[in-house]
């Protein structure tokens, strides 16, 4: 049958800006995370710009301490996004964590050596933000947005940020130009 609904208007899609934390807020959250395992989780989410699912799927061999990179497999859309950055301070924390917890397969494991729970990660971040006295509703994805925004504010090229975040389109990475403080300071 021919299409009879030509007059139906499509709804306008919402385009909300990402919520971002300042560098100081991120550092205070990390400082208020006392457990070494939780500290590594929060630090990796921010310093590598990882999604929660990417963090959960990290395996021990994915940490390349010689090249200071993290191999990210099974990213969004069942694709490998290649590599992200590994910070020196996070590497030191990861070494302490590994000696203490001795994970078997996944980098972060639950009490029965299974994948770590995504809800646990959200509650770790929420508790650390509360301890740090941050009034915003902090989520794991806010740390990822903060990672990209802080890179942009430090002068990193958008193309490099796109690669680090594992995105296909530069258009989705351009959203951070709307929240980066340096964009407003140049005006």
N, C-alpha and C positions, 0 to 999 in steps of 0.2 A: 504494500500500500504506500502511496505517496505520503510524505511527511506533512501533517496538517498543523503543526505547532510552530509556525514561523514567527509568531508574535510574542513568544515567551522570552522574557529577558533573563539572561544568566546572572546569578548573583556576583557581586564584585568581591574578589578574593581579598581577605585582609592581609596587609603587609605590616607586621609589627617589628619594631626594632629589637634586637637582642638586648637582654639585660646583662650588664657588665659590672664587675667589681673593680675597684682600684687596686693597684699593685700592693698598697699598704694593707688593704682588707684581705687580700689573698694570703699575704705573709702572716697576718695575725691569725687567720684560720689555721694555717699550717702549724704555727707556733702553739696553738691551743689544742692540737691533736696530739695527745700524749702517747697512746699506744703506737709502737713502731710500725705495725701492719697498717693501721689506719692512716698514719702519717705518710706512708709510702703510697697508699691509694689516693689520698688527696693531692699529694705532690705530683704524682704521675698524671692525674686527670688534668692538672693545670699546666705543668711544664712540657707535656707532650701533646696537649690539645686532644686528648683521647675522648671518645664517646664511652659511656658506661659499658656498653656491650663489648667494645674493643678491649677495654681493661679486663673484663671478666674472662675473655677468651685468650689473654696473653699466657704463653707457656714460657717456661724457664729459658729455653734456647732462643727465644725472641729478643732477649736482652743482649745486645752486642756491645760489651764494655770496651772492646778494643777500638771500634769505630765510633763509639758513643752514639749509637742509634738503637731504635726500638723497631723491630719488624712487626707490622700490624697486619694480621691475616683476619679473614672472616669479618671484614668491615661491613658497613651498611650496603645492602644490595648484594650480599654474598660475593664481594670482590676483595682482593687484597689491595690495600692502599699503599703498599710498599713500606716506607720508613718514616719515623718521626724522631725528634730530638731526644737525647738522654742527657739530663743535667748531671754535672759532677756531684752535687750535693745529694741528689736523688739516688745516684749510684752508690754512694756511701751508706745511705739509709737502707737501700735494698740489700746490700751485703750484710748489714747488721740484722735485718729482718730474716734473711735466708738462713743465717746461722741459728737464729732463735726458733724459727717455725719449721724449717726444713720441708718446704712444699715438695710434693711428688711430681705431679704432672703440670698443673696450672700454677702460675705465679702466685695467685691468691686463691686459697682453697678454704672451704668451710670446715666445720669440725669433723666431718666424715670424709675428708679428702675429695669432696665434690667441688664443682665450680662455685665461686663465691656468689652470694645472692645480690641481685641488683637493688633490692629494697634495703639491704644492709648498707650498701654504699650511700644511698640517699640519706639514711638516718645518721651515718657517720658524719657526713657533711653538714647536715642540719644541726647536730649536736655541737660540732666544732664551731660553727658560726654563732650559735647561741653562747657558748663559752667565751668566744672572742668579743661578744657584745655587739654583733652586727644585727641590725634590725631588719634587714632585707630577708626575703624568703630565698635562701641560697640553695641552688640545685646543682647536681653534677654538671649539667650542660652549661650553666653559667660560668663554670671554670673554663670550659672549652671556648666559649665566646670571649672571655677575658684574655685567654692565651692569644687568640687571633688579634684582638684589639690592641693589646700591649705590644705585639710584634709590629703592627702597623704604626703605632705611636713611636716606636724606636727606629722607624725608617726602613723596615723590611719590605721588599717588593711584594705587591699583591700576588704575583705569579708564584713566588716562593711560599707565601702563606697558603695559597690554594693547594699546592703540592703537599705541604705539611699536614693540612687538614683532610687530605684525601678526597677532595672535591673534583668533579668533572668540569664544572662550569665556573668560569671566572665571575660571572654575574652573581652567583650566590655568595661569593667571597667579598664582593664590592659593598655589601651591606655594612661591613665594619667601618667603611669610610664615613658613615653617618653617625657613628658613636665614638670614633677616635677623637680624643681631646686635641691632638695636634691639628686636625682638620679645622677646628674652631679657632685655635690660636693663630693660624696663618691669615685669618680673615681680618 
